[in-house]
């Protein structure tokens, strides 16, 4: 049954496409955080181990909320690594295990990339898709990434 929530079917499809792309980015960043959590070593091991865990747990919640938002708008949620990797804007680094500082830099760059895309998606959601609910949801997600990136940036100052 199609949602009758004051948004055209075309705009719902566009919102679902935006949300699917965001989901792919979140999953890619989630996997990267897990990898770094598992492989961090050195002087600040425990602190960074816990930092990465805190961030991937935060993303776990966001991922579920994004998937539910897609469903609320009448869409089907992608859910395979292939589907995620086909549409993510983030780059993976297979077989690479960076040092602590490089992990922090890579994660910061990814969060900032996500923020830039979310900012554009907020504008698209409001201006083109007439979807204030998704715009509001994405604004909260963007603010969460701003906080996570700020935390990482503090380690690099």
C-alpha positions as CSV (number, residue, x, y, z in Angstrom):
1,X,0.0,0.0,0.0
2,X,1.4,3.4,-1.0
3,X,1.8,6.1,1.6
4,X,-0.7,8.9,1.3
5,X,1.3,11.5,3.2
6,X,1.1,14.6,1.0
7,X,4.2,13.8,-1.1
8,X,3.9,12.8,-4.7
9,X,5.0,9.3,-5.8
10,X,7.8,10.8,-7.8
11,X,9.1,12.8,-4.9
12,X,8.8,9.8,-2.6
13,X,11.0,7.8,-5.1
14,X,13.5,10.6,-5.1
15,X,13.6,10.7,-1.3
16,X,14.1,6.9,-1.2
17,X,17.0,7.2,-3.7
18,X,18.6,9.8,-1.5
19,X,18.1,7.8,1.6
20,X,19.5,4.6,-0.1
21,X,22.7,6.5,-1.0
22,X,23.0,7.8,2.6
23,X,22.5,4.2,3.8
24,X,25.3,3.0,1.6
25,X,27.6,5.7,2.9
26,X,26.7,4.9,6.5
27,X,27.3,1.2,6.0
28,X,30.7,1.8,4.4
29,X,31.8,4.1,7.2
30,X,30.4,1.6,9.7
31,X,32.5,-1.2,8.2
32,X,35.6,1.0,8.2
33,X,35.1,1.9,11.8
34,X,34.8,-1.8,12.7
35,X,38.0,-2.5,10.8
36,X,39.9,0.2,12.5
37,X,38.4,-0.8,15.9
38,X,39.7,-4.3,15.3
39,X,43.1,-3.3,14.0
40,X,44.2,-0.2,16.0
41,X,47.4,-0.6,18.0
42,X,50.0,1.5,19.7
43,X,50.2,3.9,22.5
44,X,46.6,5.1,22.5
45,X,45.2,1.7,21.7
46,X,42.4,1.5,24.3
47,X,41.3,5.1,23.9
48,X,41.0,4.8,20.1
49,X,39.5,1.3,20.3
50,X,36.7,2.7,22.5
51,X,36.3,5.9,20.3
52,X,35.8,3.8,17.2
53,X,33.4,1.5,18.9
54,X,31.4,4.5,20.1
55,X,31.1,5.8,16.6
56,X,30.2,2.5,15.0
57,X,27.5,1.9,17.6
58,X,26.1,5.4,16.9
59,X,26.1,4.5,13.2
60,X,24.3,1.2,14.0
61,X,21.3,3.3,15.3
62,X,21.4,5.7,12.3
63,X,21.5,2.8,9.8
64,X,18.4,1.3,11.3
65,X,16.6,4.6,11.3
66,X,17.5,5.3,7.7
67,X,16.2,1.9,6.7
68,X,13.0,2.5,8.6
69,X,12.6,5.9,7.0
70,X,12.9,4.3,3.5
71,X,10.2,1.8,4.5
72,X,7.9,4.6,5.9
73,X,8.1,6.3,2.5
74,X,7.0,3.1,0.8
75,X,10.4,1.9,-0.4
76,X,12.4,-1.3,-0.2
77,X,15.7,-1.1,1.7
78,X,18.9,-2.3,0.0
79,X,20.8,-4.7,2.2
80,X,23.8,-6.3,0.5
81,X,27.4,-5.3,0.5
82,X,27.3,-5.2,-3.4
83,X,24.3,-2.8,-3.3
84,X,26.1,-0.6,-0.8
85,X,29.4,-0.6,-2.6
86,X,27.7,0.3,-5.9
87,X,26.3,3.6,-4.7
88,X,28.5,4.8,-1.8
89,X,30.7,7.9,-2.3
90,X,33.2,6.7,0.3
91,X,36.3,4.8,-0.7
92,X,37.4,1.6,0.9
93,X,41.1,0.5,1.3
94,X,41.2,-3.2,1.2
95,X,44.4,-4.9,2.6
96,X,45.5,-1.6,4.1
97,X,46.0,-1.2,7.8
98,X,47.0,2.4,8.5
99,X,48.7,3.8,11.6
100,X,46.6,5.5,14.3
101,X,46.9,9.0,12.9
102,X,46.1,7.9,9.4
103,X,43.0,6.1,10.7
104,X,41.9,9.3,12.3
105,X,42.5,11.3,9.1
106,X,40.7,8.8,6.9
107,X,37.7,8.7,9.2
108,X,37.6,12.5,9.5
109,X,37.6,12.8,5.7
110,X,34.8,10.3,5.4
111,X,32.6,12.0,8.0
112,X,33.2,15.4,6.3
113,X,32.3,13.8,2.9
114,X,29.1,12.5,4.4
115,X,28.3,15.9,5.9
116,X,28.8,17.7,2.5
117,X,26.5,15.2,0.8
118,X,23.9,15.4,3.6
119,X,23.8,19.2,3.4
120,X,23.0,18.9,-0.3
121,X,20.4,16.2,0.4
122,X,18.7,18.4,3.0
123,X,18.3,21.1,0.4
124,X,17.1,18.6,-2.2
125,X,14.6,17.2,0.2
126,X,13.1,20.6,1.0
127,X,13.3,22.3,-2.4
128,X,12.7,19.6,-4.9
129,X,11.0,16.7,-3.1
130,X,8.8,18.8,-0.7
131,X,9.7,16.3,2.0
132,X,10.2,18.2,5.2
133,X,10.3,15.0,7.3
134,X,13.3,13.6,5.4
135,X,15.0,17.0,5.5
136,X,14.6,17.2,9.3
137,X,15.8,13.6,9.7
138,X,18.9,14.3,7.5
139,X,19.6,17.5,9.5
140,X,19.8,15.4,12.7
141,X,22.0,12.9,11.0
142,X,24.3,15.6,9.6
143,X,24.6,17.1,13.1
144,X,25.6,13.7,14.5
145,X,28.4,13.4,11.8
146,X,29.5,17.0,12.7
147,X,30.0,15.9,16.3
148,X,31.8,12.8,15.3
149,X,34.1,14.7,12.9
150,X,34.7,17.4,15.6
151,X,35.9,14.6,18.0
152,X,38.3,13.1,15.4
153,X,39.6,16.6,14.5
154,X,40.5,17.2,18.2
155,X,42.9,14.3,18.0
156,X,44.6,15.8,15.0
157,X,45.0,19.4,16.3
